[in-house]
Amino acid sequence: MTEDAVAKTETLARHLREQDHHAEADRLQAAIQERKGGNAFLEGLREVCQTVLTALEAIDPKTELLAEELRLEIDRRLGHSPTPPPVEKA
């Protein structure tokens, strides 16, 4: 959930509370908290994967290309879109 979507959802929850729809507002708040927690878990998982790949590179420098491919795949699967590296012109 993007920051904009979170802000809009929180605004909607406030409006629901103002109209005495507390159960519905509680459900929206729970969804927001669940999403925030899920993002933290995925970021933590991504960091662990990156650390393991860095350790593998340190043990065997020949794995650098493979590790970079795995990093890109991890980023793709975990929803992180890194800026692609600049293309070198020959």
N, CA, C and O atoms as a CHARMM CRD file, in Angstrom:
* protein
*
  360
    1    1 MET  N      0.86200  -1.16300   0.00000 PROA 1      0.00000
    2    1 MET  CA     0.00000   0.00000   0.00000 PROA 1      0.00000
    3    1 MET  C      0.90900   1.22700   0.00000 PROA 1      0.00000
    4    1 MET  O      1.79600   1.34600   0.84500 PROA 1      0.00000
    5    2 THR  N      0.68800   2.12900  -0.94000 PROA 2      0.00000
    6    2 THR  CA     1.52100   3.32500  -1.01700 PROA 2      0.00000
    7    2 THR  C      1.15100   4.30000   0.09600 PROA 2      0.00000
    8    2 THR  O      0.09700   4.18400   0.72100 PROA 2      0.00000
    9    3 GLU  N      2.04300   5.26400   0.33000 PROA 3      0.00000
   10    3 GLU  CA     1.77800   6.26600   1.37000 PROA 3      0.00000
   11    3 GLU  C      0.50100   7.04000   1.05800 PROA 3      0.00000
   12    3 GLU  O     -0.25700   7.37700   1.96700 PROA 3      0.00000
   13    4 ASP  N      0.25800   7.32400  -0.22300 PROA 4      0.00000
   14    4 ASP  CA    -0.95100   8.04400  -0.62100 PROA 4      0.00000
   15    4 ASP  C     -2.19800   7.21900  -0.29800 PROA 4      0.00000
   16    4 ASP  O     -3.18700   7.74400   0.21400 PROA 4      0.00000
   17    5 ALA  N     -2.13800   5.92900  -0.60400 PROA 5      0.00000
   18    5 ALA  CA    -3.28100   5.05800  -0.31500 PROA 5      0.00000
   19    5 ALA  C     -3.51600   4.94200   1.18700 PROA 5      0.00000
   20    5 ALA  O     -4.66000   4.91500   1.64100 PROA 5      0.00000
   21    6 VAL  N     -2.43800   4.87500   1.95200 PROA 6      0.00000
   22    6 VAL  CA    -2.56600   4.80800   3.41500 PROA 6      0.00000
   23    6 VAL  C     -3.21900   6.07900   3.93800 PROA 6      0.00000
   24    6 VAL  O     -4.11800   6.01900   4.77700 PROA 6      0.00000
   25    7 ALA  N     -2.77100   7.22900   3.44600 PROA 7      0.00000
   26    7 ALA  CA    -3.33500   8.51100   3.89700 PROA 7      0.00000
   27    7 ALA  C     -4.82300   8.59700   3.56200 PROA 7      0.00000
   28    7 ALA  O     -5.62200   9.03600   4.38900 PROA 7      0.00000
   29    8 LYS  N     -5.19100   8.18200   2.36200 PROA 8      0.00000
   30    8 LYS  CA    -6.60800   8.22000   1.96400 PROA 8      0.00000
   31    8 LYS  C     -7.43800   7.26100   2.81100 PROA 8      0.00000
   32    8 LYS  O     -8.56500   7.57400   3.19200 PROA 8      0.00000
   33    9 THR  N     -6.87700   6.09900   3.10100 PROA 9      0.00000
   34    9 THR  CA    -7.59800   5.12100   3.92000 PROA 9      0.00000
   35    9 THR  C     -7.77400   5.63300   5.34300 PROA 9      0.00000
   36    9 THR  O     -8.83400   5.44900   5.94100 PROA 9      0.00000
   37   10 GLU  N     -6.74500   6.27400   5.89000 PROA 10     0.00000
   38   10 GLU  CA    -6.86300   6.85000   7.23100 PROA 10     0.00000
   39   10 GLU  C     -7.90000   7.96800   7.25800 PROA 10     0.00000
   40   10 GLU  O     -8.64100   8.09900   8.23300 PROA 10     0.00000
   41   11 THR  N     -7.96200   8.77200   6.20400 PROA 11     0.00000
   42   11 THR  CA    -8.97300   9.82900   6.11300 PROA 11     0.00000
   43   11 THR  C    -10.36900   9.22300   6.08200 PROA 11     0.00000
   44   11 THR  O    -11.28000   9.69900   6.75900 PROA 11     0.00000
   45   12 LEU  N    -10.52700   8.17000   5.29000 PROA 12     0.00000
   46   12 LEU  CA   -11.82000   7.49300   5.21100 PROA 12     0.00000
   47   12 LEU  C    -12.20800   6.91800   6.57300 PROA 12     0.00000
   48   12 LEU  O    -13.37000   7.00500   6.97200 PROA 12     0.00000
   49   13 ALA  N    -11.25800   6.33900   7.28000 PROA 13     0.00000
   50   13 ALA  CA   -11.54600   5.78700   8.61100 PROA 13     0.00000
   51   13 ALA  C    -12.00000   6.88800   9.56500 PROA 13     0.00000
   52   13 ALA  O    -12.92200   6.68100  10.35400 PROA 13     0.00000
   53   14 ARG  N    -11.35900   8.05600   9.50100 PROA 14     0.00000
   54   14 ARG  CA   -11.77900   9.18800  10.35500 PROA 14     0.00000
   55   14 ARG  C    -13.21600   9.60200  10.03100 PROA 14     0.00000
   56   14 ARG  O    -14.01800   9.84000  10.93400 PROA 14     0.00000
   57   15 HSD  N    -13.53500   9.68500   8.73400 PROA 15     0.00000
   58   15 HSD  CA   -14.90100  10.07000   8.34000 PROA 15     0.00000
   59   15 HSD  C    -15.91800   9.03700   8.82400 PROA 15     0.00000
   60   15 HSD  O    -17.00800   9.39300   9.27000 PROA 15     0.00000
   61   16 LEU  N    -15.55700   7.76800   8.73600 PROA 16     0.00000
   62   16 LEU  CA   -16.46700   6.73000   9.22000 PROA 16     0.00000
   63   16 LEU  C    -16.69800   6.86600  10.72400 PROA 16     0.00000
   64   16 LEU  O    -17.82400   6.70200  11.19200 PROA 16     0.00000
   65   17 ARG  N    -15.65000   7.16200  11.47900 PROA 17     0.00000
   66   17 ARG  CA   -15.80000   7.34700  12.92700 PROA 17     0.00000
   67   17 ARG  C    -16.69400   8.55000  13.23700 PROA 17     0.00000
   68   17 ARG  O    -17.51900   8.50200  14.15000 PROA 17     0.00000
   69   18 GLU  N    -16.52000   9.63100  12.46600 PROA 18     0.00000
   70   18 GLU  CA   -17.35000  10.82300  12.66600 PROA 18     0.00000
   71   18 GLU  C    -18.82100  10.51700  12.44200 PROA 18     0.00000
   72   18 GLU  O    -19.68400  11.16500  13.03400 PROA 18     0.00000
   73   19 GLN  N    -19.11800   9.53200  11.59200 PROA 19     0.00000
   74   19 GLN  CA   -20.50100   9.15200  11.30300 PROA 19     0.00000
   75   19 GLN  C    -20.93900   7.94800  12.13800 PROA 19     0.00000
   76   19 GLN  O    -21.93500   7.29400  11.82700 PROA 19     0.00000
   77   20 ASP  N    -20.17800   7.66100  13.20800 PROA 20     0.00000
   78   20 ASP  CA   -20.47700   6.56800  14.14300 PROA 20     0.00000
   79   20 ASP  C    -20.46500   5.17700  13.50700 PROA 20     0.00000
   80   20 ASP  O    -21.21900   4.29700  13.92200 PROA 20     0.00000
   81   21 HSD  N    -19.62200   4.98100  12.51400 PROA 21     0.00000
   82   21 HSD  CA   -19.42100   3.66000  11.90600 PROA 21     0.00000
   83   21 HSD  C    -18.07900   3.12000  12.40400 PROA 21     0.00000
   84   21 HSD  O    -17.12800   2.95300  11.64100 PROA 21     0.00000
   85   22 HSD  N    -18.04100   2.85300  13.71000 PROA 22     0.00000
   86   22 HSD  CA   -16.78500   2.48300  14.35900 PROA 22     0.00000
   87   22 HSD  C    -16.26300   1.11400  13.92100 PROA 22     0.00000
   88   22 HSD  O    -15.05400   0.94500  13.76700 PROA 22     0.00000
   89   23 ALA  N    -17.13300   0.14900  13.72200 PROA 23     0.00000
   90   23 ALA  CA   -16.68800  -1.19500  13.32400 PROA 23     0.00000
   91   23 ALA  C    -16.00500  -1.15000  11.95800 PROA 23     0.00000
   92   23 ALA  O    -14.96400  -1.77500  11.75500 PROA 23     0.00000
   93   24 GLU  N    -16.59800  -0.40900  11.03000 PROA 24     0.00000
   94   24 GLU  CA   -16.01900  -0.29400   9.69000 PROA 24     0.00000
   95   24 GLU  C    -14.67300   0.43900   9.73700 PROA 24     0.00000
   96   24 GLU  O    -13.72200   0.06000   9.05300 PROA 24     0.00000
   97   25 ALA  N    -14.61200   1.48500  10.54800 PROA 25     0.00000
   98   25 ALA  CA   -13.35800   2.23700  10.69500 PROA 25     0.00000
   99   25 ALA  C    -12.27500   1.35300  11.31800 PROA 25     0.00000
  100   25 ALA  O    -11.11100   1.41800  10.92400 PROA 25     0.00000
  101   26 ASP  N    -12.66500   0.53200  12.28800 PROA 26     0.00000
  102   26 ASP  CA   -11.70300  -0.38300  12.91100 PROA 26     0.00000
  103   26 ASP  C    -11.14600  -1.37700  11.89800 PROA 26     0.00000
  104   26 ASP  O     -9.95700  -1.69600  11.92400 PROA 26     0.00000
  105   27 ARG  N    -12.01100  -1.86700  11.00100 PROA 27     0.00000
  106   27 ARG  CA   -11.54300  -2.80300   9.97300 PROA 27     0.00000
  107   27 ARG  C    -10.53900  -2.14300   9.03300 PROA 27     0.00000
  108   27 ARG  O     -9.53900  -2.75400   8.65500 PROA 27     0.00000
  109   28 LEU  N    -10.80800  -0.90100   8.66000 PROA 28     0.00000
  110   28 LEU  CA    -9.86100  -0.17600   7.80000 PROA 28     0.00000
  111   28 LEU  C     -8.53000   0.03300   8.51500 PROA 28     0.00000
  112   28 LEU  O     -7.46900  -0.17100   7.92500 PROA 28     0.00000
  113   29 GLN  N     -8.58200   0.43900   9.77800 PROA 29     0.00000
  114   29 GLN  CA    -7.34800   0.64700  10.54400 PROA 29     0.00000
  115   29 GLN  C     -6.55900  -0.65700  10.66600 PROA 29     0.00000
  116   29 GLN  O     -5.33200  -0.65300  10.57000 PROA 29     0.00000
  117   30 ALA  N     -7.26100  -1.76700  10.87700 PROA 30     0.00000
  118   30 ALA  CA    -6.58200  -3.06200  10.98600 PROA 30     0.00000
  119   30 ALA  C     -5.89800  -3.42300   9.66800 PROA 30     0.00000
  120   30 ALA  O     -4.79000  -3.96000   9.66500 PROA 30     0.00000
  121   31 ALA  N     -6.55900  -3.12700   8.55200 PROA 31     0.00000
  122   31 ALA  CA    -5.96200  -3.40700   7.23800 PROA 31     0.00000
  123   31 ALA  C     -4.70600  -2.57600   7.02300 PROA 31     0.00000
  124   31 ALA  O     -3.71900  -3.06600   6.47500 PROA 31     0.00000
  125   32 ILE  N     -4.74300  -1.32700   7.45200 PROA 32     0.00000
  126   32 ILE  CA    -3.57000  -0.45200   7.31200 PROA 32     0.00000
  127   32 ILE  C     -2.41600  -1.00600   8.14400 PROA 32     0.00000
  128   32 ILE  O     -1.28800  -1.09300   7.65800 PROA 32     0.00000
  129   33 GLN  N     -2.68800  -1.37800   9.38000 PROA 33     0.00000
  130   33 GLN  CA    -1.62500  -1.89200  10.25200 PROA 33     0.00000
  131   33 GLN  C     -1.05300  -3.20000   9.71500 PROA 33     0.00000
  132   33 GLN  O      0.15300  -3.43500   9.79200 PROA 33     0.00000
  133   34 GLU  N     -1.92100  -4.04800   9.17200 PROA 34     0.00000
  134   34 GLU  CA    -1.46600  -5.31900   8.60500 PROA 34     0.00000
  135   34 GLU  C     -0.53500  -5.07100   7.42400 PROA 34     0.00000
  136   34 GLU  O      0.49200  -5.73700   7.28700 PROA 34     0.00000
  137   35 ARG  N     -0.89400  -4.11500   6.57300 PROA 35     0.00000
  138   35 ARG  CA    -0.05600  -3.78500   5.41500 PROA 35     0.00000
  139   35 ARG  C      1.28700  -3.22200   5.85100 PROA 35     0.00000
  140   35 ARG  O      2.32600  -3.57500   5.29300 PROA 35     0.00000
  141   36 LYS  N      1.26400  -2.34900   6.84700 PROA 36     0.00000
  142   36 LYS  CA     2.52100  -1.76200   7.32100 PROA 36     0.00000
  143   36 LYS  C      3.42800  -2.84400   7.89100 PROA 36     0.00000
  144   36 LYS  O      4.63500  -2.83000   7.64800 PROA 36     0.00000
  145   37 GLY  N      2.86900  -3.77000   8.63500 PROA 37     0.00000
  146   37 GLY  CA     3.65600  -4.86900   9.18900 PROA 37     0.00000
  147   37 GLY  C      4.19200  -5.78100   8.10600 PROA 37     0.00000
  148   37 GLY  O      5.32700  -6.24900   8.19700 PROA 37     0.00000
  149   38 GLY  N      3.39500  -6.04200   7.08200 PROA 38     0.00000
  150   38 GLY  CA     3.82900  -6.88200   5.96700 PROA 38     0.00000
  151   38 GLY  C      4.99500  -6.26900   5.23100 PROA 38     0.00000
  152   38 GLY  O      5.92100  -6.97600   4.83200 PROA 38     0.00000
  153   39 ASN  N      4.96500  -4.96300   5.04700 PROA 39     0.00000
  154   39 ASN  CA     6.06500  -4.28300   4.36600 PROA 39     0.00000
  155   39 ASN  C      7.34600  -4.38500   5.16900 PROA 39     0.00000
  156   39 ASN  O      8.41900  -4.58100   4.59800 PROA 39     0.00000
  157   40 ALA  N      7.25300  -4.25600   6.47100 PROA 40     0.00000
  158   40 ALA  CA     8.43600  -4.36100   7.31900 PROA 40     0.00000
  159   40 ALA  C      9.03000  -5.76000   7.22800 PROA 40     0.00000
  160   40 ALA  O     10.25000  -5.92000   7.18600 PROA 40     0.00000
  161   41 PHE  N      8.17000  -6.77200   7.19700 PROA 41     0.00000
  162   41 PHE  CA     8.65200  -8.14500   7.07600 PROA 41     0.00000
  163   41 PHE  C      9.37800  -8.34700   5.75300 PROA 41     0.00000
  164   41 PHE  O     10.46500  -8.92400   5.72600 PROA 41     0.00000
  165   42 LEU  N      8.78700  -7.87600   4.65500 PROA 42     0.00000
  166   42 LEU  CA     9.41600  -8.04100   3.34500 PROA 42     0.00000
  167   42 LEU  C     10.74200  -7.30100   3.25800 PROA 42     0.00000
  168   42 LEU  O     11.70000  -7.80900   2.67700 PROA 42     0.00000
  169   43 GLU  N     10.80400  -6.11000   3.82900 PROA 43     0.00000
  170   43 GLU  CA    12.06600  -5.36000   3.82500 PROA 43     0.00000
  171   43 GLU  C     13.12500  -6.09100   4.64000 PROA 43     0.00000
  172   43 GLU  O     14.29300  -6.13000   4.25300 PROA 43     0.00000
  173   44 GLY  N     12.72200  -6.66800   5.76500 PROA 44     0.00000
  174   44 GLY  CA    13.66300  -7.44000   6.57500 PROA 44     0.00000
  175   44 GLY  C     14.15900  -8.67000   5.83400 PROA 44     0.00000
  176   44 GLY  O     15.34700  -8.99200   5.87500 PROA 44     0.00000
  177   45 LEU  N     13.24700  -9.35400   5.15600 PROA 45     0.00000
  178   45 LEU  CA    13.61200 -10.52700   4.36500 PROA 45     0.00000
  179   45 LEU  C     14.57900 -10.14400   3.25300 PROA 45     0.00000
  180   45 LEU  O     15.55500 -10.84900   2.99700 PROA 45     0.00000
  181   46 ARG  N     14.30500  -9.04200   2.60700 PROA 46     0.00000
  182   46 ARG  CA    15.17800  -8.55700   1.53600 PROA 46     0.00000
  183   46 ARG  C     16.58000  -8.27000   2.07800 PROA 46     0.00000
  184   46 ARG  O     17.57500  -8.64000   1.45400 PROA 46     0.00000
  185   47 GLU  N     16.65800  -7.61800   3.22600 PROA 47     0.00000
  186   47 GLU  CA    17.95600  -7.30000   3.82700 PROA 47     0.00000
  187   47 GLU  C     18.73900  -8.56600   4.17800 PROA 47     0.00000
  188   47 GLU  O     19.95100  -8.62300   3.97300 PROA 47     0.00000
  189   48 VAL  N     18.04800  -9.58200   4.70700 PROA 48     0.00000
  190   48 VAL  CA    18.71300 -10.84400   5.03700 PROA 48     0.00000
  191   48 VAL  C     19.27000 -11.49100   3.77200 PROA 48     0.00000
  192   48 VAL  O     20.40800 -11.96100   3.76000 PROA 48     0.00000
  193   49 CYS  N     18.47500 -11.51400   2.71800 PROA 49     0.00000
  194   49 CYS  CA    18.93600 -12.09100   1.44800 PROA 49     0.00000
  195   49 CYS  C     20.16000 -11.34800   0.92400 PROA 49     0.00000
  196   49 CYS  O     21.11500 -11.96900   0.46000 PROA 49     0.00000
  197   50 GLN  N     20.13200 -10.03100   0.99700 PROA 50     0.00000
  198   50 GLN  CA    21.26700  -9.23600   0.51500 PROA 50     0.00000
  199   50 GLN  C     22.52000  -9.53500   1.34100 PROA 50     0.00000
  200   50 GLN  O     23.61900  -9.61500   0.79100 PROA 50     0.00000
  201   51 THR  N     22.36500  -9.69900   2.63700 PROA 51     0.00000
  202   51 THR  CA    23.50300 -10.00400   3.50800 PROA 51     0.00000
  203   51 THR  C     24.11100 -11.35900   3.15900 PROA 51     0.00000
  204   51 THR  O     25.33200 -11.50300   3.10100 PROA 51     0.00000
  205   52 VAL  N     23.25400 -12.34800   2.92900 PROA 52     0.00000
  206   52 VAL  CA    23.73700 -13.68000   2.55600 PROA 52     0.00000
  207   52 VAL  C     24.48500 -13.61500   1.22600 PROA 52     0.00000
  208   52 VAL  O     25.54700 -14.22100   1.08600 PROA 52     0.00000
  209   53 LEU  N     23.94400 -12.89300   0.25700 PROA 53     0.00000
  210   53 LEU  CA    24.61600 -12.77300  -1.04200 PROA 53     0.00000
  211   53 LEU  C     25.96600 -12.07100  -0.91000 PROA 53     0.00000
  212   53 LEU  O     26.93200 -12.45900  -1.56600 PROA 53     0.00000
  213   54 THR  N     26.03800 -11.05400  -0.07800 PROA 54     0.00000
  214   54 THR  CA    27.30600 -10.35700   0.14200 PROA 54     0.00000
  215   54 THR  C     28.32800 -11.30400   0.77100 PROA 54     0.00000
  216   54 THR  O     29.50200 -11.28400   0.40100 PROA 54     0.00000
  217   55 ALA  N     27.88800 -12.12700   1.71300 PROA 55     0.00000
  218   55 ALA  CA    28.79000 -13.09900   2.33700 PROA 55     0.00000
  219   55 ALA  C     29.29000 -14.11200   1.30700 PROA 55     0.00000
  220   55 ALA  O     30.46800 -14.46800   1.30700 PROA 55     0.00000
  221   56 LEU  N     28.39800 -14.57400   0.43400 PROA 56     0.00000
  222   56 LEU  CA    28.81400 -15.51400  -0.61100 PROA 56     0.00000
  223   56 LEU  C     29.85200 -14.89200  -1.54000 PROA 56     0.00000
  224   56 LEU  O     30.81700 -15.54800  -1.93100 PROA 56     0.00000
  225   57 GLU  N     29.65100 -13.63500  -1.88800 PROA 57     0.00000
  226   57 GLU  CA    30.62400 -12.94100  -2.74100 PROA 57     0.00000
  227   57 GLU  C     31.98200 -12.83600  -2.05100 PROA 57     0.00000
  228   57 GLU  O     33.02200 -12.96900  -2.69600 PROA 57     0.00000
  229   58 ALA  N     31.97100 -12.59900  -0.75300 PROA 58     0.00000
  230   58 ALA  CA    33.23000 -12.48400  -0.01300 PROA 58     0.00000
  231   58 ALA  C     33.96800 -13.82500   0.02900 PROA 58     0.00000
  232   58 ALA  O     35.19700 -13.86700  -0.04000 PROA 58     0.00000
  233   59 ILE  N     33.21700 -14.90700   0.14000 PROA 59     0.00000
  234   59 ILE  CA    33.81700 -16.24000   0.18300 PROA 59     0.00000
  235   59 ILE  C     34.36400 -16.63000  -1.18900 PROA 59     0.00000
  236   59 ILE  O     35.47000 -17.15900  -1.29900 PROA 59     0.00000
  237   60 ASP  N     33.57500 -16.36000  -2.23400 PROA 60     0.00000
  238   60 ASP  CA    33.97500 -16.74300  -3.59100 PROA 60     0.00000
  239   60 ASP  C     33.66400 -15.59600  -4.55100 PROA 60     0.00000
  240   60 ASP  O     32.53500 -15.48500  -5.03000 PROA 60     0.00000
  241   61 PRO  N     34.63800 -14.75000  -4.83400 PROA 61     0.00000
  242   61 PRO  CA    34.40900 -13.59100  -5.70500 PROA 61     0.00000
  243   61 PRO  C     33.89600 -13.94900  -7.10400 PROA 61     0.00000
  244   61 PRO  O     33.32900 -13.09700  -7.78900 PROA 61     0.00000
  245   62 LYS  N     34.08900 -15.18800  -7.52800 PROA 62     0.00000
  246   62 LYS  CA    33.61300 -15.60400  -8.85400 PROA 62     0.00000
  247   62 LYS  C     32.08600 -15.60100  -8.93200 PROA 62     0.00000
  248   62 LYS  O     31.52100 -15.62300 -10.02600 PROA 62     0.00000
  249   63 THR  N     31.42000 -15.57300  -7.78700 PROA 63     0.00000
  250   63 THR  CA    29.95300 -15.61400  -7.76700 PROA 63     0.00000
  251   63 THR  C     29.32600 -14.23000  -7.92300 PROA 63     0.00000
  252   63 THR  O     28.11000 -14.08900  -7.79600 PROA 63     0.00000
  253   64 GLU  N     30.13600 -13.21200  -8.19500 PROA 64     0.00000
  254   64 GLU  CA    29.62300 -11.83900  -8.24600 PROA 64     0.00000
  255   64 GLU  C     28.47200 -11.68100  -9.23700 PROA 64     0.00000
  256   64 GLU  O     27.45200 -11.07900  -8.90200 PROA 64     0.00000
  257   65 LEU  N     28.62000 -12.21000 -10.44700 PROA 65     0.00000
  258   65 LEU  CA    27.56200 -12.07300 -11.45700 PROA 65     0.00000
  259   65 LEU  C     26.29700 -12.80900 -11.02400 PROA 65     0.00000
  260   65 LEU  O     25.19300 -12.27800 -11.14800 PROA 65     0.00000
  261   66 LEU  N     26.45600 -14.02000 -10.52100 PROA 66     0.00000
  262   66 LEU  CA    25.30900 -14.78900 -10.04500 PROA 66     0.00000
  263   66 LEU  C     24.61500 -14.06800  -8.89500 PROA 66     0.00000
  264   66 LEU  O     23.38700 -13.99900  -8.85300 PROA 66     0.00000
  265   67 ALA  N     25.39400 -13.53600  -7.96800 PROA 67     0.00000
  266   67 ALA  CA    24.81600 -12.82100  -6.83000 PROA 67     0.00000
  267   67 ALA  C     24.03600 -11.59800  -7.29400 PROA 67     0.00000
  268   67 ALA  O     22.96700 -11.30500  -6.76000 PROA 67     0.00000
  269   68 GLU  N     24.56200 -10.88600  -8.28000 PROA 68     0.00000
  270   68 GLU  CA    23.85700  -9.70400  -8.78800 PROA 68     0.00000
  271   68 GLU  C     22.53400 -10.09700  -9.44500 PROA 68     0.00000
  272   68 GLU  O     21.52700  -9.41000  -9.27300 PROA 68     0.00000
  273   69 GLU  N     22.53400 -11.19400 -10.19300 PROA 69     0.00000
  274   69 GLU  CA    21.29000 -11.68600 -10.79900 PROA 69     0.00000
  275   69 GLU  C     20.28600 -12.05900  -9.71700 PROA 69     0.00000
  276   69 GLU  O     19.09700 -11.76500  -9.83900 PROA 69     0.00000
  277   70 LEU  N     20.76200 -12.70500  -8.66200 PROA 70     0.00000
  278   70 LEU  CA    19.87400 -13.06800  -7.55500 PROA 70     0.00000
  279   70 LEU  C     19.34000 -11.82900  -6.84300 PROA 70     0.00000
  280   70 LEU  O     18.17300 -11.79700  -6.45100 PROA 70     0.00000
  281   71 ARG  N     20.17900 -10.81100  -6.67400 PROA 71     0.00000
  282   71 ARG  CA    19.72100  -9.56000  -6.05300 PROA 71     0.00000
  283   71 ARG  C     18.57000  -8.95600  -6.85300 PROA 71     0.00000
  284   71 ARG  O     17.55800  -8.54800  -6.28300 PROA 71     0.00000
  285   72 LEU  N     18.72700  -8.90000  -8.16300 PROA 72     0.00000
  286   72 LEU  CA    17.67500  -8.33200  -9.01500 PROA 72     0.00000
  287   72 LEU  C     16.39100  -9.15100  -8.92200 PROA 72     0.00000
  288   72 LEU  O     15.29700  -8.58800  -8.88500 PROA 72     0.00000
  289   73 GLU  N     16.51800 -10.47400  -8.88300 PROA 73     0.00000
  290   73 GLU  CA    15.34600 -11.33800  -8.77300 PROA 73     0.00000
  291   73 GLU  C     14.65500 -11.15200  -7.41900 PROA 73     0.00000
  292   73 GLU  O     13.42700 -11.10900  -7.34800 PROA 73     0.00000
  293   74 ILE  N     15.44000 -11.04400  -6.35300 PROA 74     0.00000
  294   74 ILE  CA    14.86700 -10.80500  -5.02300 PROA 74     0.00000
  295   74 ILE  C     14.11100  -9.48100  -5.01700 PROA 74     0.00000
  296   74 ILE  O     12.98300  -9.41000  -4.52800 PROA 74     0.00000
  297   75 ASP  N     14.72400  -8.43900  -5.55600 PROA 75     0.00000
  298   75 ASP  CA    14.06700  -7.13500  -5.61100 PROA 75     0.00000
  299   75 ASP  C     12.76900  -7.21300  -6.41100 PROA 75     0.00000
  300   75 ASP  O     11.76000  -6.62600  -6.01900 PROA 75     0.00000
  301   76 ARG  N     12.79300  -7.93200  -7.52600 PROA 76     0.00000
  302   76 ARG  CA    11.59700  -8.05100  -8.36400 PROA 76     0.00000
  303   76 ARG  C     10.48400  -8.77700  -7.61000 PROA 76     0.00000
  304   76 ARG  O      9.33400  -8.33800  -7.62300 PROA 76     0.00000
  305   77 ARG  N     10.82000  -9.86500  -6.96600 PROA 77     0.00000
  306   77 ARG  CA     9.79500 -10.66200  -6.28600 PROA 77     0.00000
  307   77 ARG  C      9.26300 -10.01200  -5.02000 PROA 77     0.00000
  308   77 ARG  O      8.10900 -10.23200  -4.65300 PROA 77     0.00000
  309   78 LEU  N     10.07700  -9.22500  -4.35600 PROA 78     0.00000
  310   78 LEU  CA     9.63800  -8.59100  -3.11300 PROA 78     0.00000
  311   78 LEU  C      9.08500  -7.19100  -3.34300 PROA 78     0.00000
  312   78 LEU  O      8.82900  -6.45700  -2.38800 PROA 78     0.00000
  313   79 GLY  N      8.90000  -6.82200  -4.59800 PROA 79     0.00000
  314   79 GLY  CA     8.23600  -5.56000  -4.89700 PROA 79     0.00000
  315   79 GLY  C      9.10700  -4.33500  -4.78600 PROA 79     0.00000
  316   79 GLY  O      8.59000  -3.22000  -4.70400 PROA 79     0.00000
  317   80 HSD  N     10.39000  -4.50500  -4.77900 PROA 80     0.00000
  318   80 HSD  CA    11.30700  -3.36200  -4.71600 PROA 80     0.00000
  319   80 HSD  C     11.78500  -3.09400  -6.13000 PROA 80     0.00000
  320   80 HSD  O     12.29600  -4.00100  -6.78700 PROA 80     0.00000
  321   81 SER  N     11.63300  -1.87600  -6.61000 PROA 81     0.00000
  322   81 SER  CA    12.06700  -1.59200  -7.97300 PROA 81     0.00000
  323   81 SER  C     13.27200  -0.66900  -7.96100 PROA 81     0.00000
  324   81 SER  O     13.12900   0.55400  -7.94700 PROA 81     0.00000
  325   82 PRO  N     14.45400  -1.25700  -7.96700 PROA 82     0.00000
  326   82 PRO  CA    15.65200  -0.42900  -7.95900 PROA 82     0.00000
  327   82 PRO  C     15.85500   0.25900  -9.29400 PROA 82     0.00000
  328   82 PRO  O     15.34700  -0.18700 -10.32300 PROA 82     0.00000
  329   83 THR  N     16.59200   1.33600  -9.26600 PROA 83     0.00000
  330   83 THR  CA    16.93100   2.02100 -10.50100 PROA 83     0.00000
  331   83 THR  C     17.94500   1.16600 -11.24200 PROA 83     0.00000
  332   83 THR  O     18.95900   0.77400 -10.66500 PROA 83     0.00000
  333   84 PRO  N     17.68700   0.86700 -12.51800 PROA 84     0.00000
  334   84 PRO  CA    18.64000   0.03900 -13.24600 PROA 84     0.00000
  335   84 PRO  C     19.97700   0.75300 -13.38600 PROA 84     0.00000
  336   84 PRO  O     20.02100   1.98000 -13.47800 PROA 84     0.00000
  337   85 PRO  N     21.06700  -0.01000 -13.40300 PROA 85     0.00000
  338   85 PRO  CA    22.37500   0.62200 -13.53400 PROA 85     0.00000
  339   85 PRO  C     22.51700   1.29000 -14.89400 PROA 85     0.00000
  340   85 PRO  O     21.90400   0.84900 -15.86700 PROA 85     0.00000
  341   86 PRO  N     23.31700   2.34800 -14.97400 PROA 86     0.00000
  342   86 PRO  CA    23.48500   3.02100 -16.25600 PROA 86     0.00000
  343   86 PRO  C     24.18300   2.11100 -17.25700 PROA 86     0.00000
  344   86 PRO  O     25.04700   1.31000 -16.89800 PROA 86     0.00000
  345   87 VAL  N     23.79600   2.24900 -18.50700 PROA 87     0.00000
  346   87 VAL  CA    24.37600   1.44000 -19.57400 PROA 87     0.00000
  347   87 VAL  C     25.64300   2.12200 -20.05600 PROA 87     0.00000
  348   87 VAL  O     25.64700   3.31000 -20.37900 PROA 87     0.00000
  349   88 GLU  N     26.71900   1.34500 -20.09700 PROA 88     0.00000
  350   88 GLU  CA    27.98700   1.89900 -20.56400 PROA 88     0.00000
  351   88 GLU  C     28.00800   1.89800 -22.08500 PROA 88     0.00000
  352   88 GLU  O     27.62700   0.91400 -22.71900 PROA 88     0.00000
  353   89 LYS  N     28.45400   3.00500 -22.66400 PROA 89     0.00000
  354   89 LYS  CA    28.55200   3.09600 -24.11700 PROA 89     0.00000
  355   89 LYS  C     29.98300   2.78900 -24.52600 PROA 89     0.00000
  356   89 LYS  O     30.93900   3.30500 -23.94700 PROA 89     0.00000
  357   90 ALA  N     30.10900   1.93700 -25.53700 PROA 90     0.00000
  358   90 ALA  CA    31.45500   1.55500 -25.98700 PROA 90     0.00000
  359   90 ALA  C     31.99000   2.50400 -27.02600 PROA 90     0.00000
  360   90 ALA  O     33.10900   2.32500 -27.50800 PROA 90     0.00000
